[in-house]
Amino acid sequence: MDDLEERRRYYPDFPVGLRKLCLDELAALKTPHAVTQLQVAALEDEEPALRSRAIEALGEIGSRKAADALVVVIAKSMYHRPGRPEDREAAARALRRIGEAGVREALLADLSAPEATRRKRAIDVLAALRSPGLSELFVKALGDPDPSVRCEAADALGELADRAAVDPLLAVLTSDADISVREAAARALGAIGDPRVADALLAAEIGVGYLCGALYNFPHSGLIEPLVIKLMHADAMPSWDEGATRNTIAFLLSRIDPDWQKTKEARAAVPALTAGLQSDDPELRQSAARLLRAIADPPSGPSSGGSPRG
């Protein structure tokens, strides 16, 4: 590498305009050094437009090293985790433009790798590429011995939104010993959005936040009574987000029906709420009292439809 090439690099502390100029020069350079610098920018620049430009430049270079760099960007921008899903999609588009056949073959081989981290990354990147014939592979991975790989497979099936995966995901939801895997299956079923799974989700041993997230895509009035009853037992359910469970359920109830307090399903939950007034948990007693008051004195104004109010 000559001195001129070495000086052409990504400088994260430069002003935005100069950083963009650096990226344009690296894109024109098209060397392995340029690919390394563009990968750093795609992962680390604080400006979305500059990350997008770095990803675009990797696609323009089009080498195998550039393709491998795009795989890294996809893997570090996982769609179901806090991060940068727009970068993930941009990198997947760039990789598809390059022609990902060689990368796909390597990823498919990694599905059988001895290291769980390699199997997990392969599933994640393949899901982003949306290549044909992946659902069967991901369903098979639901039986992986490592829970993190099973979670990744469930999330990948949710990303593909393949209704053929509903039954395998339901089996995971009801039988997997690991709660994180069950919750990933719930998340995937919610993403697929088949309303037939609502009862199974309500019966599943998962955190209330995951339950509400899964049910969000297919609200209907029949969920009001079981959700209110879930609210009364939220602290007994496995969940890492118990501090927000009651607010989460209240939000979902409002999505099901803004006037949910007026429905016959809400009134059917009154016995469970009344029992909640006797709980040893003061927060649960307060929640029960608040919901009972809401049902006894619902907001005035015309109802919005949904279940009969009689």
C-alpha positions, -999 to +999 in steps of 0.1 A: +000+000+000+015+034-010+014+065+012-013+081-009-036+052-005-029+051+033-038+087+036-072+080+019-091+068+049-122+074+069-118+100+096-147+098+121-138+132+137-139+152+105-169+175+098-198+158+079-188+174+045-152+162+048-163+127+059-185+124+028-155+135+006-134+107+023-161+081+015-164+092-022-126+090-026-126+055-010-154+044-033-133+054-063-102+037-049-118+002-049-089-014-030-090-039-001-079-009+021-108+011+009-133-017+017-119-019+052-123+018+057-158+019+042-169-010+065-158+010+095-178+040+083-209+019+076-209+006+111-197+036+131-206+069+115-232+088+135-249+103+103-274+080+087-267+095+053-230+088+056-236+052+067-259+048+037-232+062+014-206+039+028-229+009+023-237+021-013-199+024-020-193-012-009-220-022-034-203-002-061-169-018-054-186-052-058-156-074-048-158-105-026-142-085+002-169-058-002-195-085-001-181-099+032-181-064+046-218-060+038-224-093+056-208-078+087-230-047+084-261-069+081-251-090+111-245-060+133-278-043+124-302-071+133-338-061+126-354-073+158-328-057+181-322-020+190-299-008+163-301+003+127-325-018+107-324+006+078-287-001+074-294-038+075-319-035+046-296-012+026-267-036+030-289-065+019-299-046-012-263-038-020-253-075-016-282-086-038-270-062-065-235-076-063-248-111-066-246-130-034-243-166-047-208-172-032-218-155+001-250-175+002-231-208-002-208-199+026-237-189+049-255-221+041-224-240+051-223-221+083-257-233+093-239-266+102-209-249+118-198-262+153-199-227+168-233-214+177-223-178+169-216-188+133-249-206+129-268-177+144-251-151+122-258-173+091-295-174+099-297-136+105-279-127+072-298-152+051-331-138+064-320-103+054-312-115+019-346-132+016-333-159-007-358-185-018-362-218+001-350-205+035-381-212+056-375-250+057-339-244+068-350-220+096-377-244+107-351-271+110-329-246+131-358-243+156-345-276+169-309-264+173-293-274+207-283-237+214-312-215+226-297-184+210-298-201+176-334-212+181-343-176+189-326-164+157-344-190+137-378-179+151-370-143+145-359-151+109-392-169+103-410-138+116-390-116+093-400-138+063-436-138+075-442-172+060-475-186+072-462-221+066-441-216+097-470-210+120-474-246+132-437-251+139-436-218+158-467-228+178-449-260+188-419-240+200-442-216+218-459-244+238-430-268+243-396-251+243-380-252+277-362-218+273-384-187+279-363-166+255-371-190+227-408-191+235-408-153+235-390-153+201-416-176+188-444-153+201-427-124+184-425-143+151-461-153+153-471-117+159-451-106+129-468-133+107-501-120+120-523-151+118-552-144+142-558-181+148-528-182+172-543-157+197-556-183+221-522-201+221-504-168+228-528-161+257-520-195+272-483-194+267-458-189+295-442-158+282-437-122+295-467-100+292-448-074+271-441-101+246-477-113+247-490-078+239-464-072+212-475-105+195-512-097+198-508-061+185-513-071+148-547-088+152-567-070+179-603-081+184-628-077+212-626-113+223-592-106+238-604-080+263-615-103+291-585-126+290-561-096+288-577-080+318-573-113+337-537-115+326-533-081+341-544-094+374-517-121+373-489-101+356-465-104+385-468-142+385-458-144+349-422-148+337-411-114+324-381-091+325-403-061+319-428-063+348-426-026+355-444-019+322-467-048+319-498-031+331-493+000+310-486-023+280-519-042+285-538-010+289-523+003+256-533-029+238-568-027+253-572+007+239-560-005+205-586-033+205-613-008+212-609+028+224-641+022+244-632-012+257-646-003+291-681-003+276-679-038+261-696-069+275-661-086+275-649-059+300-678-065+322-672-103+321-637-096+336-653-078+367-651-110+389-613-113+383-608-076+390-629-079+422-607-107+433-577-086+425-588-061+452-579-088+478-543-092+465-513-088+488-497-067+460-507-030+465-499-022+429-522-050+417-550-038+441-546-003+426-547-016+391-578-036+398-595-006+415-586+016+385-600-008+360-632-014+379-637+023+381-632+026+343-657-001+337-682+013+361-679+048+348-667+046+312-658+077+292-688+095+278-694+099+241-704+076+212-689+041+211-665+032+183-680-001+173-666-036+182-685-058+206-720-052+217-724-028+246-757-042+259 
